[in-house]
Every structure is written in C-alpha cells, then in structure tokens.
Amino acid sequence: MTSASSTGGGVWAEIFGQTRSVETLKRAVAAAHPDAEHREWFTNSWLITGPPGSGRSNCAYAFAAALLCPNNGCGTCPSCRQVAARTHPDLTAVATETAIINIDTARSLVERAWLAPTVSDYRVIVVEDADRMVQRTSNTLLKAIEEPASTTVWVMCAPSRADLLPTIRSRVREVSLTTPSPEEVAQLLVSRHGGTPERALRAAEEAQSHVGMASRLVTTPEAWSRRDRALQGVLTLSGVGDAVRKAADWVAIAEEDGKAAAADRDAKERAETFRALGLEPDATIPRQLRGIFRELETHQKRRAKRATLDGVDRILTDVSSLWRDVLVTALGASPRLINERRRPEIESVAASSSPAHILANIEAVAVARQRLAANVPPALALEELLVGAVIGHRATGETAS
C-alpha cells in the first residue's frame, strides 16, 4: 500500500498498494475487447491470491466492474454501482458463509457459465473463497474453467495457488497480491475512520496488516476487548485445568464475536423477508410460508457456525503472533513487536523459554488450525493445543508454558 493512496481512479480507487497487480488486470480489461491490439493479455479464467487482508475480494470485484462497465470501470455509472451492490445481472458472486462451497453451488455456477450475458459483453463469476471447494466441487467446475464460454470470465480468490487442486490452478492466470506494511494500513485507517495515528498503528500491527480486522478494531471497542481477553494469560498457563478453562473461554469469545457481527444482519434479513412476502413486521406467519422462514433460520445458523470458526481462527492468528513476539525476543532480535503493549510479559517469558520450546508452541497453533479445517470440534482442538502446551512446559521444566 502506498501512503494511503490508491492504485487508480474509478473502481480501482479502493485498491491500495497493489500497483503491479492492478496494472495487470487493467491491461486485461483493455484486451477484453475483440479488436484489442494485445488480445493475448486477456484470458477467461483468473485466480487472485494473497494473504488475509490483502484485498483479494475487493480486487476481484473491481476487475468484474471494469469488465462489465462500458467505460472500463468508471465507478459511477449504473453498471459499476450494480456491481458494488452485487446486483448486476451479468455478475454472479459466490461468498460462502459455510465451511465449504457445496456441490449444488458448483453445479449452479456451471449452468450460469454457459448463459449469454444480458446487458454487457461478458458474464463474470466471482468465487471469493475458492480454497473452500472440496475435490468433488472443484472437479465439477473443471470443464467450465478449462473451456469457458467466450463471454464468461471466472475470477477466483484464494490465499495461495496451493489451496486449489492442480487441475484448477493449471488452467488459470494468477494475479498475486502482497501484504501492506502496518504503517501504510495505519494511514488508510486514519483517512477512512479518523482517530489518532498512534491508535491506527496499534490496530494495524495487532491485525497484522489485515485491513478488515484493523478497521474493526478501530471502529468497534468490543472487538479490541475480546482480543485482549483472548490473549490474557496464554503465555503463563500453569495447569491442565487452566488450559481447559482457557479453551472454553476462547470458544465463548468466538461465539460472542460471531453473534455481534451477525445480529444486525440476521434481523435485517428477517425484516426483508417479511416485507418481500407482504407481511407486517412481527405478524403471525401463515402456515404455508413457515417453510421459508425455517430455511432462513437454517441458513443463519450455518452462518453463525462459520462465524464461530472464523472467530476461533482469528484467536489462533493472534496467539501465533504472541508466540512470534516471544521468539524474536528470545533470539535477541529487536523489531517492534506485533503485541507491543504486552512487551513486559513477552520479555519475561522469552527470558525463561528456549527457542525450541517456543517454536513447538507456534507449530502447535498451526496444527490446531489444520484440525479445525478438518472439522474437528473447536473446543476439542483448542483443549488439545493448550493442554499440550502445559504438558510440554512440564516436560522441559521451563517456567513458561
């Protein structure tokens, strides 16, 4: 990211610090016209990769808007506004709110991929969480991605190429995004949300340059409180009982975080459903319409489960950053810490822990995340992580877990 300045105007105005990638996509938009001079710059299947917070989805939708806009992504025309609202008739947006993208969704995308565009030159399909496709789902999409209709453009997003099957990644053109520095994210936060540079820098560092999480920290005090609560005492667990209680606390924090994020959205969806069905707010639901509301409630429960898993993953990311700070301190490095406000605690633990023990804890966090991805219940995965840390501490005879 470049001093809180964007990589261009129009639909690219909100893409920060990705100059090279944006230029690649702009060239592709210019080459999308049938009579373009450099037609080889365009392809129908794209993969946008980058670490969390790098702006994969924002970049994907900017690219989609530029392809669908008659002015190459002006940002102000009806087409661009429709893409921003995800209501453009030639845009299909897939943002899964469950653990995986299921086979039915994949089949629906294949059907849409062969439809001609209605008002634009192209039909664009954006898959935000392509890394959440299981093998069967990926295989369903393979033919459509390998030999797409000439007027259909696939734009998939994932943290890395390795998150997709080789058969998929060999058939797409990759655009890689980078992680902005905390200082750059802080400048962006101040320009968007106001506040002091010091507070913005703290949020950027603790969010590890994840723009979305950093924005949430500076705009939602409760989110910062939950983060502090999650990290409290992690480095000094002294027994199995402490470990089990901390694991339960982490699950509770993740659930609270998910409920806080979903409450307004759930209520809005329910109100919109009442209005769409011609019912007064809080009216008695006719028997013949109850199935619609049951389906809505089922969807919201699945989304809540996904939100809890995402919350647990954020906690593990924060815990990993805490142990990273301990490691660099133990090794005698002197960078600014991610968790600078916890420096006294970090220095105390670093002084009494071996690098091997610290690395083992960092690796254990990575293993816990893998287990969560394999559908191990969060409470079980977290208990195993923390109990293992306590047992490892006892085995090494160190004074810190």
N, C-alpha and C positions, 0 to 999 in steps of 0.2 A: 504494500500500500504506500502511496506517495503523498506524504504530508496532507492527509485528508483530502486529497484531490482525486477526482475520478479519472477513469481512463477514456473519457469521451462524453459527448452530449447525448441527448435523446434517451433511448432505452439503456444505454451504457452508463448513464450518469451515476448509478448506484453501485457500479462495479469498481472497487478500489484495489490498486496495487497489482493488477493482473494485465499490465500493458501488452506483453507479448502474446498472451492467450487471446485477449480481446482482438488484437490485430489479426490473428489467425482466423477468428470467427468472422470478423468484418470482411476479410478477403473472400471467405466462403460465401457470405451473403452477396457480395458483388458478382461472384462467379456463378451464383444460382440462376441467373438469367440465361436462357437458352443461347443467346448470341454473345455471351460474355467472352472476352479475349482469353482469359485463363480459366477455362471451364474445368481444368484438372484440379483446381483448388477446392472444388465442391465435391461432396460425397453425400450419400443419403443416410449414412449411419455414423453417429458420433458418440464418443464417450468422454465425459468431463470428469476428471479425477482431481482429488485434492484433499487435504486433511480437514477434519471438522472445523467449521467456521471460516473456511476459505472462500465460501460463496458459490459453491457448485450449483445449487438450485437457482440462485439469482442470475448466474451466468447463462444457465440453460434457458431460462425464460426470456432473458434479453435477446439471446440468439433466436428463439422462436418468434419473438415480437418483430425482430428485424426481418426475418424471412417472410412474415405474413403482412408486414406493413408495406403500403405502396410507395413509401418514401424511405425504405431501408431502415426503419426504426426511429422515427421522429420523436416518439414518446408522447405525443399529444393528440394524434388522430384517434378516431373511434376504434380502429383495429388495435392500436397499442394499448388503449385503455381496456379493451376487452381481454387482451392477453394478461394484463396486470390483474384483472378481476377473475381470470381463469374461466371466462365465459365466451371466448372466441369460438365460433362454430367449427373452425378448422384446427383447433388446438385440443389435444387430449392430454390431460395432466394426471399422472399417477403418483400420488404421495401416500404410500401405505401408512396406515395408523395401527397396524397389527404387526405381529412379529415377522411375517413373511408376505411376499406377494404370491397369492394363490393361483392355482391353475386356471380357475374360471376367469380371473382378471386377465391372464395371459391370452386366453382364447378370445376374449372380447377385444383385446388390442390387435390381434391378428386380423380379426374381421374388419376393424376400423382402418387398418393399414391399407386395405385394398379398396377403400371408398375414395372416390374422386373428391378433391376439395370443393367447397361450395362457393366461397367468395374470394379466395386467394389463389395464388399459383401453387401453393403447397398445402399439404396436411402435415402438421407437426405433432409427434408423440413424444412427450417428455416423461421419462421414468426416473423420478427423483431418487429412489432407493433401489437401484438395480442390484446392489450387493445383497438384497434380501430375497432374491429369487433362488429357490432350490433348483436342483439339477433338472427336475421334470419341467418346471416352469421355463427355465432357460431353453430347453430343447424345443418347447412349444413355439418360442419366439424365433428360433434359429433360422428357419427358412425365410421368414418375413424380413429379417435383418440382413441375411445373406443376399437375397434377391428382392429388394424392396420395390414397390411400385415407384415409377419415376417421379411421381408427385408426392411421395411420402418421405418425410425426414424423421429418423429416430434420433433422439437425444437422451442418452442415459447418463446417470450420475452415480458415482461410487467413490469410496475413499482411495482405491487404487485398482490397477488392472488385475491384480491378483485376486480381487474379490469376485471376479466373474470367471465363468468357465472358459477354458482356452478356445473352445469353438466359437464363443461370442466375441472375445477380445481380439481374435484374429481377423474379424470382419468389420471392425470399426476403426475410425480415425480418432486418436486420443488427443485431448487438449488438457494439459496438466496445469493446475493452479498451485500457487505457493502460499505459505503462511506469512501474513504480515507481521511486523515487529510489534511488541507491546506499545511502543511509543507512537507508532502510526495508528494503531487501534484507538489509543487514548485520544489522539487528535480528532479522530472520527466521532468518538463518543461525545466529546465536548461540542463539536459542531452540530450533532444531531439532538443531543439531550441537555446540553448546558452543563452546569456544575463546574467544579474546580478541576484543573489538570491533574492535581495530586490524586483525587478520588478516582478520576477516569483511568489513570495509570495503574492504580491498585487493582481496579476491576479488570483491566486488560491483562495484567500479569497473572492474576489468580484464575482468570478464564483461559489462560494460555493462548491468548490472541484469537480466541473464538468470538467473533463479533457478536453473534446472537446471545451467547451466555454473558458476555461482558455488558451488553445492553441491558440484559435482565437484571444484572447485579446493580447497575447504577439507577435503574428505574423502579426496582422492587426491593425495598429493605428486607422484607421477609426472606427473600431468596438468599441474601447475604447471611442472615441469621441462621438459616438452615445449613449453609455451608460451614459456618463456624462450629455449629453444633456437631456436624458430622465428623469434623477433624479433631474435636476436643478429646484428648486422652488417647488418641490412636497410638501414639509413639510410646506410651507408658503403661500399656495393659499389663496387669500383674498376675492374672489367673484365668483359668478356663471360664469361670463364672462371669468375669468382666468381659471376656471375649464374646460369650453368647449374648449377654445383655447389649453389647455394642452392636452386634449383628442385627438384633431385633430393632434397635434404635435406628439403624441405617434403613431398614425396610420401612419403618414408620415415617422417616423423613422423606423417603422417595414417594410414598403414598401421599403424604401431605403436599409435596411439591406437585405431583400429578393432579391432585384434586384442585389445587389452587389454579393451575393452568387451565383445567377443563371446565370449571364451574360455570363461568360466563358463557362458554361456547355451548355447553350442554343445554343451558337454559334458552339460549338464542335459537338453537336447532329445534327445541320443543315448541317454542313460540312460533317459529316459522312454519312448522308442520301444522299447528292449529290453524294458522292463517291460510295456508295453502288448501286446507280441507274445508275452509269456510266455517270454522268453529270459533266461538268466542273464547278468549283466554280462560283457561281453567274450567271450561264447560265439561259436562259429562260426556265421555267419549262413547259414541254409538258402538254397539256390539260389532257391526260389520267393519268398523275402522280400527278396532283394537289391535289387529294384527300389524298394522302399520306402526303403531306406537311400540309394540313389543319388538319389532325389528329395529326401530330406532334405539330402544334401550339396550338391545343386544349389541348393536354397533358401538354404543357409548361405553359399555362395559369392556369390550375388546380394546377400545382406545385407551381406557383407563389402565388396563393391564399393560399395554405397551408403554404408557406414560410412566408407570412404576418402574418398568425395566430400564427405560431411558434415565430415570432418576437415579437408580442404582448404578448405572454405568457412569453417570456424572460424578457420583460419590467416589467410585473407584478411580476415575481420572484424577480427582482432587487428591486422593490418598497416594496415588502414584507420584504426583507432583511433590507431595510432602516428603516421601522417601527419597525422591531425586534430590531434594534440597539437603537432606541428611547426608547423602552420598557425596555430593560435591563439597560439602563442608568437611567431611571426614577425610577426603582426599587432598584437602588444603587448597582447593580452588577458591577464588574469591569473586564470583559473579554476583549480581544482585539476585536474591532468592525469589522464587515464584511466590512463596508464602513469607514475605519479608517481615510481616508483623509477628510471626512465630519464631523469629530468629533465636531468642534465648533458649527456647525449648529445643529447637533443632540443633543448636551448638552443643547443648548438654548431652543429647542422645548421641550425636556424632562422636563426641569425645570418649564414649564408653562402648562403641559398637565397631565391629570390624567391617571393612568394605564387603567381605564375602557374605556376612550376615545381612547387611543392608541390601545387597543385590538379590539375595534369596527372597527377601520381602517384596521387592519390586517384581521379581519373576512370579511370585505367588499371586500378586494382583492380576497379572496378565493371564495366568491360568484360570483365576476366578471369572474373568471376563469371557474366556473361551467356554467355560462351563455354562454360564448364563446364555451364551449364544446357542448352546446345545440343549436349551430348555431345562436345565437343572433349576429347581425352585430357588428363588433368590435367597431366602433365609438359610437354606442348606449350604449354598455356595459361599455365602458370607461367613457363616459359622465356621466352615472348614478353613477359610482363609485366616480368620483371626485366631482360632484355636491353634492352627498350625504355626502362626507367628509366636504365640505364647510358648508352645512346646519347643520350638526352635530356640527361643531365648533361653529356656531352661537347659536345653542340651548343650548350648555353648557357654553357659554360665555367665552371660553378659547381664548388665543391669538395665538394659533397654530391650523392649520387645522388637 
